[in-house]
Amino acid sequence: MNADPHAREYLAAAAALHEQTVSPRGFRPGQRVLVPRAFGSGYQEGTVYSTTDERRLGRCYLVDTEQGRLLILPDEIAVL
């Protein structure tokens, strides 16, 4: 075991990294997801419609929800 506290901190962070990252492929059309509500607070279920590349935002997803089709950033999406 490494006695260096910085090395231990790095190894602990690296071990938990997979829990925080989106898969490299991203989300695929037809996938059920949980996204923030457009109006009001909380979350709602939706279905990924497609991906799009926005000039200022980068890769985004169009998600069909009860509130309509929303443009959502990948960090705002959780898989059901």
DSSP file (Angstrom, degrees, kcal/mol; ACC not computed):
  #  RESIDUE AA STRUCTURE BP1 BP2  ACC     N-H-->O    O-->H-N    N-H-->O    O-->H-N    TCO  KAPPA ALPHA  PHI   PSI    X-CA   Y-CA   Z-CA
    1    1 A M              0   0    0      0, 0.0     2,-0.3     0, 0.0     7,-0.0   0.000 360.0 360.0 360.0 138.6    0.0    0.0    0.0
    2    2 A N        -     0   0    0      1,-0.1     6,-0.1     2,-0.1     0, 0.0  -0.601 360.0-158.7 -78.5 130.8    1.2    3.4   -0.9
    3    3 A A        +     0   0    0     -2,-0.3    -1,-0.1     4,-0.1     3,-0.0   0.598  61.0 107.6 -85.4 -12.3    1.9    5.7    2.1
    4    4 A D     >  -     0   0    0      1,-0.2     4,-2.0     2,-0.1     3,-0.2  -0.542  62.7-150.5 -69.9 120.1    1.6    8.9    0.1
    5    5 A P  H  > S+     0   0    0      0, 0.0     4,-2.1     0, 0.0    -1,-0.2   0.834  95.6  54.5 -63.3 -31.2   -1.7   10.6    1.0
    6    6 A H  H  > S+     0   0    0      2,-0.2     4,-2.3     1,-0.2     5,-0.1   0.894 107.7  49.3 -68.7 -38.5   -2.0   12.2   -2.4
    7    7 A A  H  > S+     0   0    0      2,-0.2     4,-2.5     1,-0.2    -1,-0.2   0.901 110.8  50.1 -66.2 -40.1   -1.6    8.8   -4.1
    8    8 A R  H  X S+     0   0    0     -4,-2.0     4,-2.2     2,-0.2    -2,-0.2   0.902 110.9  49.3 -64.6 -40.5   -4.3    7.3   -1.8
    9    9 A E  H  X S+     0   0    0     -4,-2.1     4,-2.3     2,-0.2    -2,-0.2   0.913 111.4  49.6 -64.7 -42.1   -6.7   10.2   -2.6
   10   10 A Y  H  X S+     0   0    0     -4,-2.3     4,-2.7     1,-0.2    -2,-0.2   0.931 111.1  48.7 -61.3 -46.3   -6.0    9.8   -6.3
   11   11 A L  H  X S+     0   0    0     -4,-2.5     4,-1.9     1,-0.2    -1,-0.2   0.879 111.3  49.9 -64.5 -37.9   -6.7    6.1   -6.2
   12   12 A A  H  X S+     0   0    0     -4,-2.2     4,-1.2     2,-0.2    -1,-0.2   0.912 113.1  46.3 -66.3 -41.8   -9.9    6.6   -4.2
   13   13 A A  H  X S+     0   0    0     -4,-2.3     4,-0.6     1,-0.2     3,-0.3   0.908 112.2  50.3 -66.9 -41.6  -11.2    9.2   -6.7
   14   14 A A  H >< S+     0   0    0     -4,-2.7     3,-0.6     1,-0.2     4,-0.4   0.853 106.1  56.7 -65.7 -34.3  -10.3    7.0   -9.7
   15   15 A A  H 3< S+     0   0    0     -4,-1.9     3,-0.3     1,-0.2    -1,-0.2   0.836 112.8  40.4 -66.5 -32.1  -12.1    4.0   -8.2
   16   16 A A  H >< S+     0   0    0     -4,-1.2     3,-1.2    -3,-0.3     4,-0.4   0.436  88.9  96.1 -94.9  -0.4  -15.3    6.0   -8.0
   17   17 A L  G XX S+     0   0    0     -3,-0.6     3,-1.7    -4,-0.6     4,-0.9   0.849  73.6  62.5 -62.3 -37.0  -15.0    7.8  -11.3
   18   18 A H  G 34 S+     0   0    0     -4,-0.4    -1,-0.3    -3,-0.3     3,-0.2   0.767  96.6  60.5 -62.5 -24.1  -17.1    5.4  -13.3
   19   19 A E  G <4 S+     0   0    0     -3,-1.2    -1,-0.3     1,-0.2    -2,-0.2   0.690 108.7  43.0 -74.3 -18.0  -20.1    6.3  -11.2
   20   20 A Q  T <4 S+     0   0    0     -3,-1.7     2,-0.3    -4,-0.4    -1,-0.2   0.580  98.7  82.2-105.2 -12.7  -20.0    9.9  -12.2
   21   21 A T  S  < S-     0   0    0     -4,-0.9     2,-0.2    -3,-0.2    54,-0.0  -0.663  72.0-123.4-103.5 152.0  -19.3    9.7  -16.0
   22   22 A V        -     0   0    0     -2,-0.3    -2,-0.1     1,-0.1     5,-0.0  -0.615  44.9 -93.1 -82.9 147.4  -21.6    9.1  -18.9
   23   23 A S    >   -     0   0    0     -2,-0.2     3,-1.3     1,-0.1    -1,-0.1  -0.265  34.8-114.7 -59.5 149.8  -20.8    6.2  -21.1
   24   24 A P  T 3  S+     0   0    0      0, 0.0    -1,-0.1     0, 0.0     3,-0.1   0.805 116.8  54.2 -58.6 -29.6  -18.6    7.1  -24.1
   25   25 A R  T 3  S-     0   0    0      1,-0.2     2,-0.2     3,-0.0    -2,-0.1   0.736  98.0-154.3 -75.5 -21.7  -21.4    6.3  -26.5
   26   26 A G    <   -     0   0    0     -3,-1.3     2,-0.3     2,-0.0    -1,-0.2  -0.539  42.5 -29.3  80.6-150.7  -23.8    8.6  -24.7
   27   27 A F        -     0   0    0     -2,-0.2     3,-0.0    -3,-0.1     6,-0.0  -0.782  60.1-141.8-105.3 148.2  -27.5    8.0  -24.9
   28   28 A R    >   -     0   0    0     -2,-0.3     3,-2.0     1,-0.1    20,-0.3  -0.808  31.4 -87.7-111.9 151.2  -29.2    6.3  -27.8
   29   29 A P  T 3  S+     0   0    0      0, 0.0    20,-0.2     0, 0.0     3,-0.1  -0.248 113.6  27.5 -55.3 137.9  -32.6    7.1  -29.4
   30   30 A G  T 3  S+     0   0    0     18,-3.2     2,-0.2     1,-0.3    19,-0.1   0.279  86.8 135.0  92.2  -9.7  -35.5    5.3  -27.8
   31   31 A Q    <   -     0   0    0     -3,-2.0    17,-2.4    17,-0.2     2,-0.4  -0.544  56.5-125.4 -76.5 134.9  -33.7    5.1  -24.4
   32   32 A R  E     +A   47   0A   0     -2,-0.2    48,-1.5    15,-0.2     2,-0.3  -0.664  40.8 169.3 -80.9 131.6  -35.9    6.0  -21.3
   33   33 A V  E     -AB  46  79A   0     13,-2.6    13,-2.4    -2,-0.4     2,-0.5  -0.869  35.7-121.6-138.8 168.0  -34.3    8.7  -19.2
   34   34 A L  E     +AB  45  78A   0     44,-3.3    44,-2.2    -2,-0.3    11,-0.2  -0.975  37.2 171.9-114.8 125.8  -35.0   11.1  -16.3
   35   35 A V  E     -A   44   0A   0      9,-2.9     9,-3.0    -2,-0.5    42,-0.1  -0.890  37.8 -87.9-132.3 159.7  -34.6   14.8  -17.1
   36   36 A P  E     -A   43   0A   0      0, 0.0     7,-0.3     0, 0.0     2,-0.2  -0.343  49.7-104.2 -64.6 148.7  -35.3   18.1  -15.3
   37   37 A R        -     0   0    0      5,-2.3     3,-0.1     1,-0.1     5,-0.1  -0.485  18.0-142.8 -70.9 143.9  -38.8   19.6  -15.7
   38   38 A A  S    S+     0   0    0      1,-0.2     2,-0.5    -2,-0.2    -1,-0.1   0.862  91.5  32.9 -74.7 -37.1  -38.9   22.6  -18.1
   39   39 A F  S    S+     0   0    0      2,-0.1    -1,-0.2    -3,-0.0     2,-0.1  -0.986 121.4   1.8-124.1 124.8  -41.6   24.3  -16.0
   40   40 A G  S    S-     0   0    0     -2,-0.5     2,-0.2    -3,-0.1    -3,-0.1  -0.389  94.7 -61.8  92.4-176.2  -41.6   23.9  -12.2
   41   41 A S  S    S+     0   0    0     -2,-0.1     2,-0.2    -5,-0.1    -2,-0.1  -0.657  86.5  43.2-106.7 164.4  -39.1   22.0  -10.1
   42   42 A G  S    S-     0   0    0     -2,-0.2    -5,-2.3    -5,-0.1     2,-0.3  -0.577  79.6 -68.3 103.6-166.3  -38.3   18.3  -10.1
   43   43 A Y  E     -A   36   0A   0     -7,-0.3     2,-0.3    -2,-0.2    -2,-0.0  -0.828  33.1-162.6-127.8 162.8  -37.7   15.7  -12.7
   44   44 A Q  E     -A   35   0A   0     -9,-3.0    -9,-2.9    -2,-0.3     2,-0.2  -0.972  25.1-107.9-143.1 156.4  -39.7   13.9  -15.4
   45   45 A E  E     +A   34   0A   0     -2,-0.3    21,-0.5   -11,-0.2     2,-0.3  -0.540  43.9 161.4 -82.3 152.1  -39.4   10.8  -17.5
   46   46 A G  E     -A   33   0A   0    -13,-2.4   -13,-2.6    -2,-0.2     2,-0.4  -0.947  35.1-116.2-157.5 176.8  -38.7   11.0  -21.2
   47   47 A T  E     -AC  32  64A   0     17,-2.1    17,-2.9    -2,-0.3     2,-0.3  -0.991  32.7-116.0-125.4 130.1  -37.4    9.2  -24.2
   48   48 A V  E     - C   0  63A   0    -17,-2.4   -18,-3.2    -2,-0.4    15,-0.3  -0.482  30.7-179.3 -66.0 126.8  -34.3   10.2  -26.2
   49   49 A Y  E     -     0   0A   0     13,-3.6     2,-0.3     1,-0.4    14,-0.2   0.879  56.2 -44.0 -92.4 -51.0  -35.4   11.3  -29.7
   50   50 A S  E     - C   0  62A   0     12,-1.2    12,-2.9   -22,-0.1    -1,-0.4  -0.965  53.0-100.8-166.4 176.5  -32.0   12.2  -31.2
   51   51 A T  E     - C   0  61A   0     -2,-0.3     2,-0.3    10,-0.2    10,-0.2  -0.776  30.5-176.3-108.6 158.4  -28.7   14.0  -30.7
   52   52 A T  E     - C   0  60A   0      8,-2.4     8,-3.1    -2,-0.3     2,-0.7  -0.988  24.3-130.5-150.2 150.9  -27.6   17.3  -31.9
   53   53 A D  E     - C   0  59A   0     -2,-0.3     2,-0.3     6,-0.2     6,-0.2  -0.910  24.4-159.4-107.6 109.6  -24.4   19.4  -31.8
   54   54 A E  E  >  - C   0  58A   0      4,-2.9     4,-2.1    -2,-0.7    -2,-0.0  -0.664  20.4-127.9 -88.3 142.4  -25.1   22.9  -30.7
   55   55 A R  T  4 S+     0   0    0     -2,-0.3    -1,-0.1     1,-0.2     4,-0.1   0.898 105.0  22.9 -57.8 -46.0  -22.6   25.6  -31.5
   56   56 A R  T  4 S+     0   0    0      2,-0.1    -1,-0.2     1,-0.1    -2,-0.0   0.687 129.9  42.0 -97.2 -20.0  -22.1   26.9  -28.0
   57   57 A L  T  4 S-     0   0    0      1,-0.3     2,-0.2    16,-0.0    -2,-0.2   0.667  90.1-147.3-102.4 -20.1  -23.2   23.9  -25.9
   58   58 A G  E  <  +C   54   0A   0     -4,-2.1    -4,-2.9    15,-0.1    -1,-0.3  -0.618  64.0  12.7  84.9-148.5  -21.6   21.0  -27.7
   59   59 A R  E    S+C   53   0A   0     -2,-0.2     2,-0.3    -6,-0.2    -6,-0.2  -0.472  74.4 168.0 -68.9 126.3  -23.4   17.6  -27.8
   60   60 A C  E     -C   52   0A   0     -8,-3.1    -8,-2.4    -2,-0.3     2,-0.4  -0.847  25.2-131.1-131.5 168.0  -27.0   17.8  -26.6
   61   61 A Y  E     -CD  51  72A   0     11,-2.8    11,-3.1    -2,-0.3     2,-0.6  -0.965   8.0-137.9-125.4 140.5  -30.0   15.5  -26.7
   62   62 A L  E     -CD  50  71A   0    -12,-2.9   -13,-3.6    -2,-0.4   -12,-1.2  -0.875  28.9-170.4 -93.1 123.4  -33.6   16.0  -27.8
   63   63 A V  E     -CD  48  70A   0      7,-2.8     7,-3.0    -2,-0.6     2,-0.5  -0.967  18.6-137.6-122.9 127.1  -35.8   14.3  -25.3
   64   64 A D  E     +CD  47  69A   0    -17,-2.9   -17,-2.1    -2,-0.5     2,-0.2  -0.726  37.8 159.5 -82.2 124.7  -39.6   13.8  -25.7
   65   65 A T  E >   - D   0  68A   0      3,-1.9     3,-1.5    -2,-0.5   -19,-0.1  -0.750  58.6 -91.8-132.4 179.1  -41.4   14.5  -22.4
   66   66 A E  T 3  S+     0   0    0    -21,-0.5     3,-0.1     1,-0.3   -20,-0.1   0.783 127.1  54.8 -63.8 -26.3  -44.9   15.3  -21.2
   67   67 A Q  T 3  S-     0   0    0      1,-0.3    -1,-0.3   -28,-0.0     2,-0.2   0.284 123.7 -96.6 -90.7   9.4  -43.9   19.0  -21.6
   68   68 A G  E <   -D   65   0A   0     -3,-1.5    -3,-1.9     2,-0.1     2,-0.6  -0.591  65.6 -28.8 108.5-171.5  -42.8   18.6  -25.2
   69   69 A R  E     -D   64   0A   0     -5,-0.2     2,-0.3    -2,-0.2    -5,-0.2  -0.748  66.8-165.3 -86.7 119.8  -39.5   17.9  -26.9
   70   70 A L  E     -D   63   0A   0     -7,-3.0    -7,-2.8    -2,-0.6     2,-0.7  -0.812  22.7-130.8-111.4 146.4  -36.7   19.4  -24.8
   71   71 A L  E     -D   62   0A   0     -2,-0.3     2,-0.4    -9,-0.2    -9,-0.2  -0.866  38.4-176.6 -91.6 116.4  -33.0   20.2  -25.6
   72   72 A I  E     -D   61   0A   0    -11,-3.1   -11,-2.8    -2,-0.7     5,-0.0  -0.931  25.4-127.8-124.7 138.1  -31.0   18.7  -22.7
   73   73 A L    >   -     0   0    0     -2,-0.4     3,-1.6   -13,-0.2     4,-0.3  -0.522  29.8-117.0 -75.5 149.6  -27.3   18.6  -21.9
   74   74 A P  G >  S+     0   0    0      0, 0.0     3,-1.4     0, 0.0    -1,-0.1   0.835 113.0  60.6 -58.6 -33.6  -25.8   15.2  -21.2
   75   75 A D  G 3  S+     0   0    0      1,-0.3    -3,-0.0   -53,-0.0    -2,-0.0   0.689 100.7  55.8 -68.6 -16.5  -25.0   16.1  -17.6
   76   76 A E  G <  S+     0   0    0     -3,-1.6     2,-0.4   -40,-0.0    -1,-0.3   0.464  91.7  90.5 -92.7  -2.2  -28.7   16.7  -16.9
   77   77 A I    <   -     0   0    0     -3,-1.4     2,-0.4    -4,-0.3   -42,-0.2  -0.789  51.1-173.0-103.8 136.3  -29.8   13.2  -18.0
   78   78 A A  E     -B   34   0A   0    -44,-2.2   -44,-3.3    -2,-0.4     2,-0.3  -0.984  26.0-121.9-123.1 138.7  -30.1   10.1  -15.8
   79   79 A V  E      B   33   0A   0     -2,-0.4   -46,-0.2   -46,-0.2   -48,-0.0  -0.592 360.0 360.0 -79.2 136.6  -30.8    6.7  -17.1
   80   80 A L              0   0    0    -48,-1.5    -1,-0.1    -2,-0.3   -47,-0.1   0.458 360.0 360.0 -80.0 360.0  -33.9    4.9  -15.7
